[in-house]
Amino acid sequence: MNFLPCPGVIETLFLPDGPGVRVDTHIHAGYEIPIYYDTLLAKLIVHAKTRHEAVAKMSRCLDEFIISPTSTTISFHKKVLRDADFIEGVTIPIL
């Protein structure tokens, strides 16, 4: 996964919403991402009654989240949410 900064102008922005969904951000369509910037463009937070419901809600929100044409870590987070250990909340010891 390439986590390098991707400066440029955001042309399209769609933020997911709904019950139990929150997006903290300062960006907007037309926002110019400078070459020296905080790589956190937006923070997506979801809440649900169970872990499985929260994972499903986050997956839906990531599918709806559009920031283009810049590169983001959305695809990485989608991959994490498909991981069976993550879905089940398995704790993996750090050696």
PyMOL commands that set and color helices and strands:
alter all, ss='L'
color gray80, all
select helices_A, chain A and resi 51-64+74-82+84-88
alter helices_A, ss='H'
color red, helices_A
select strands_A, chain A and resi 8-9+12-14+21-25+32-33+42-46+66-68
alter strands_A, ss='S'
color yellow, strands_A
deselect
rebuild
show_as cartoon
